[in-house]
Amino acid sequence: MEINFSQLKQKDVVSLADGKNLGKVSDIGLCFPENRVTGLFVSGGSRIFRFLRQEIFLPVNCIVRIGEDAVLVNFSPKDAPPKACPPPQPPSPVPPPPPPKPRRNFDEYE
């Protein structure tokens, strides 16, 4: 079966793990030096508010079958890497300032 990207973008992506519709194919990942496909980007979430959409990356090894109406994947959302930023790290401890030099004695002035 031969398929182009415009046809692939119209297909729904369905997870075999729980039967949920993950969304539609939004982009494809390519590795340039090796000329191979790394995976699919799937945009899911709200169709009304585009800023609420979450994008999921599905590696090629998760794709089970590309059919007439849908792309079947062996993937569950709990396997997805978290999109949130990592928690902030505490600042590194600042070393204490060097001890002050001893003061000069008054006897040295005369």
Rosetta silent file (secondary structure, phi, psi, omega in degrees, C-alpha in Angstrom):
SEQUENCE: MEINFSQLKQKDVVSLADGKNLGKVSDIGLCFPENRVTGLFVSGGSRIFRFLRQEIFLPVNCIVRIGEDAVLVNFSPKDAPPKACPPPQPPSPVPPPPPPKPRRNFDEYE
SCORE:     score description
SCORE:     0.000 S_00000001
   1 L     0.000  127.256  178.719    0.000    0.000    0.000 S_00000001
   2 L  -106.119  135.473 -176.261    1.378    3.347   -1.016 S_00000001
   3 L  -141.883  142.490  175.749    0.287    6.458    0.876 S_00000001
   4 L  -104.515  172.327 -172.499    1.320   10.092    0.773 S_00000001
   5 H   -66.918  -35.150 -179.697    1.456   12.533    3.657 S_00000001
   6 H   -65.904  -32.922  175.136   -1.742   14.391    2.777 S_00000001
   7 H   -73.830  -36.091 -179.757   -3.674   11.102    2.995 S_00000001
   8 H   -67.586  -33.285  179.812   -1.912   10.163    6.229 S_00000001
   9 L   -67.302  -21.794 -178.844   -2.878   13.480    7.845 S_00000001
  10 L   -85.752   -7.683 -175.762   -6.570   12.684    7.391 S_00000001
  11 L   -89.026  143.403  173.447   -6.386    9.398    9.315 S_00000001
  12 E   -79.705  149.776  176.898   -7.296    8.969   12.970 S_00000001
  13 E  -107.566  121.062 -176.034   -4.742    7.360   15.269 S_00000001
  14 E  -117.242  132.127  178.897   -6.261    4.660   17.506 S_00000001
  15 E   -84.272  131.766  176.644   -4.492    3.021   20.425 S_00000001
  16 L   -78.195  -19.812 -178.137   -4.791   -0.765   20.627 S_00000001
  17 L   -67.627  -43.880 -177.734   -4.029   -0.675   24.358 S_00000001
  18 L  -129.713    0.231  177.367   -7.263    1.063   25.364 S_00000001
  19 L    77.134    9.037 -178.388   -9.132    1.699   22.102 S_00000001
  20 L   -81.634  149.173  173.777   -8.993    5.485   22.447 S_00000001
  21 E   -84.272  115.236 -177.478   -8.722    7.852   19.541 S_00000001
  22 E   -81.107  -16.446 -178.551   -5.458    9.737   20.127 S_00000001
  23 E   131.360 -158.094  179.644   -6.137   12.329   17.431 S_00000001
  24 E  -113.966  155.824  177.213   -4.982   12.868   13.881 S_00000001
  25 E   -67.122  125.636 -179.969   -1.514   12.723   12.370 S_00000001
  26 E  -108.955  -26.982 -177.753   -0.129   16.251   12.363 S_00000001
  27 E  -158.933  170.199  179.466    3.483   15.751   11.319 S_00000001
  28 E  -128.956  139.755  179.204    6.095   13.139   10.535 S_00000001
  29 E   -97.356  130.277 -179.471    9.572   12.829   12.033 S_00000001
  30 E  -123.634  143.883  173.763   12.484   12.212    9.696 S_00000001
  31 E  -105.088  111.665 -169.410   16.135   11.486   10.394 S_00000001
  32 L   -67.216  -51.918 -175.267   18.011   13.270    7.644 S_00000001
  33 L   -62.473  -34.378 -178.690   21.459   11.645    7.462 S_00000001
  34 L   -90.454   -9.382 -178.734   20.026    8.117    7.521 S_00000001
  35 L    54.966   54.489  178.617   16.955    9.000    5.377 S_00000001
  36 E  -136.994  157.121  178.375   14.499    7.156    7.599 S_00000001
  37 E   -84.277  129.048  179.151   11.199    7.891    9.306 S_00000001
  38 E   -94.240  -28.559  179.111   11.530    8.170   13.107 S_00000001
  39 E   169.074 -173.103  179.919    7.839    8.461   13.965 S_00000001
  40 E  -117.411  145.126  172.105    4.572   10.349   13.762 S_00000001
  41 E  -101.275  127.900 -177.934    3.391   13.417   15.637 S_00000001
  42 E  -116.454  127.371  176.313   -0.250   13.165   16.671 S_00000001
  43 E  -102.766  125.882  179.841   -2.253   16.180   17.756 S_00000001
  44 E  -125.195 -169.130  177.947   -5.145   15.416   20.040 S_00000001
  45 L    93.412 -152.625 -172.858   -7.327   17.292   22.465 S_00000001
  46 L   -69.702  136.309  176.077   -9.785   20.048   21.745 S_00000001
  47 L   -91.420  -14.736 -179.515  -10.705   20.759   18.145 S_00000001
  48 L   -85.253  -52.278 -178.998  -12.211   24.109   19.082 S_00000001
  49 L   -99.086  104.775 -176.625   -9.342   25.604   21.077 S_00000001
  50 H   -66.764  -26.567 -178.746   -6.135   24.897   19.226 S_00000001
  51 H   -73.956  -11.847  177.840   -3.963   26.084   22.106 S_00000001
  52 H   -89.856   -4.742 -178.636   -5.316   23.225   24.274 S_00000001
  53 L   -69.277  141.677  173.922   -4.062   20.554   21.897 S_00000001
  54 E  -111.214  140.607 -179.366   -1.342   18.247   23.092 S_00000001
  55 E  -106.648  131.858 -179.288    1.077   16.733   20.636 S_00000001
  56 E  -114.940  137.422  175.012    2.256   13.155   21.119 S_00000001
  57 E   -99.373  126.104  178.374    5.267   11.619   19.382 S_00000001
  58 E  -111.827  113.340  177.410    4.795    8.001   18.339 S_00000001
  59 E   -64.909  160.528 -177.157    7.986    6.151   17.372 S_00000001
  60 H   -60.476  -35.035 -177.280    7.856    3.881   14.334 S_00000001
  61 H   -69.334  -11.798  176.043    8.065    0.750   16.473 S_00000001
  62 H   -85.310  -19.176 -176.953    4.682    1.658   18.057 S_00000001
  63 E   -77.336  121.798 -178.904    2.861    1.679   14.711 S_00000001
  64 E   -92.330  -48.323 -177.112    1.100   -1.653   14.169 S_00000001
  65 E  -156.995  143.136  171.990   -0.836   -1.018   10.961 S_00000001
  66 E  -107.848  112.017 -175.731   -1.842    1.798    8.642 S_00000001
  67 L  -103.436 -167.951 -179.528   -5.324    1.010    7.380 S_00000001
  68 L   -67.254  -40.324 -174.093   -7.916    2.608    5.118 S_00000001
  69 L  -110.724  -22.502 -172.018   -9.476    4.748    7.864 S_00000001
  70 E  -148.354  163.565  172.825   -7.067    4.740   10.785 S_00000001
  71 E  -107.819  120.160 -179.646   -3.537    4.194   12.008 S_00000001
  72 E   -94.425  129.590 -178.330   -3.384    1.510   14.706 S_00000001
  73 E  -129.534  150.488  175.173   -0.692    1.945   17.327 S_00000001
  74 L   -99.776   83.571 -171.468    0.373   -0.003   20.374 S_00000001
  75 L  -153.595  137.384  173.427    0.671    2.990   22.686 S_00000001
  76 L  -121.013  146.749 -176.478   -0.981    4.186   25.866 S_00000001
  77 H   -59.044  -24.651  178.945   -0.918    7.819   27.066 S_00000001
  78 H   -70.841  -18.837  176.623    0.739    6.785   30.334 S_00000001
  79 H   -80.937  -12.261 -177.276    3.799    5.721   28.291 S_00000001
  80 L   -69.925  141.799  175.846    4.118    9.219   26.862 S_00000001
  81 L   -67.421  145.916 -179.268    6.930   11.337   28.225 S_00000001
  82 L   -66.580  140.483  179.864    5.690   14.208   30.384 S_00000001
  83 L   -90.487  -14.906 -177.013    5.389   17.526   28.586 S_00000001
  84 L   -69.672  155.087  177.486    5.625   19.625   31.716 S_00000001
  85 L   -68.819  147.956  177.299    8.839   21.383   32.559 S_00000001
  86 L   -66.699  154.883  179.898   11.001   19.663   35.145 S_00000001
  87 L   -63.972  149.247 -178.588   10.794   21.108   38.647 S_00000001
  88 L   -65.509  142.315  178.727   13.252   23.892   39.341 S_00000001
  89 L   -85.850  144.234  176.706   16.506   22.840   40.875 S_00000001
  90 L   -65.202  147.877 -179.187   17.645   24.526   44.070 S_00000001
  91 L   -63.632  148.242  179.247   20.417   27.002   43.454 S_00000001
  92 L   -67.411  143.618 -177.863   23.892   25.678   43.935 S_00000001
  93 L   -63.287  135.635  179.394   25.358   26.681   47.279 S_00000001
  94 L   -85.845  129.114 -179.765   27.442   29.808   47.079 S_00000001
  95 L   -65.949  147.777  179.758   30.843   29.387   48.684 S_00000001
  96 L   -65.739  152.677  178.786   31.446   31.682   51.635 S_00000001
  97 L   -65.589  155.685  179.626   33.566   34.753   50.980 S_00000001
  98 L   -65.204  151.827  179.717   37.262   34.489   51.837 S_00000001
  99 L   -64.535  146.319 -179.712   38.174   35.575   55.355 S_00000001
 100 L   -67.275  152.823  178.027   39.223   39.210   55.596 S_00000001
 101 L   -69.665  148.078  179.598   42.887   40.020   55.802 S_00000001
 102 L   -65.389  146.039 -179.564   44.077   40.825   59.303 S_00000001
 103 L   -73.158  152.563  179.625   44.162   44.510   60.110 S_00000001
 104 L   -77.038  151.543 -179.768   47.420   46.300   60.375 S_00000001
 105 L   -84.645  151.182  178.849   48.748   47.215   63.752 S_00000001
 106 H   -64.906  -26.296 -178.112   49.144   50.882   64.744 S_00000001
 107 H   -65.299  -24.291 -178.161   52.831   50.265   65.522 S_00000001
 108 H   -72.554  -19.859 -178.046   53.545   49.779   61.813 S_00000001
 109 H   -78.048  -22.548 -174.493   52.609   53.406   61.076 S_00000001
 110 L   -94.961    0.000    0.000   55.388   54.996   63.231 S_00000001
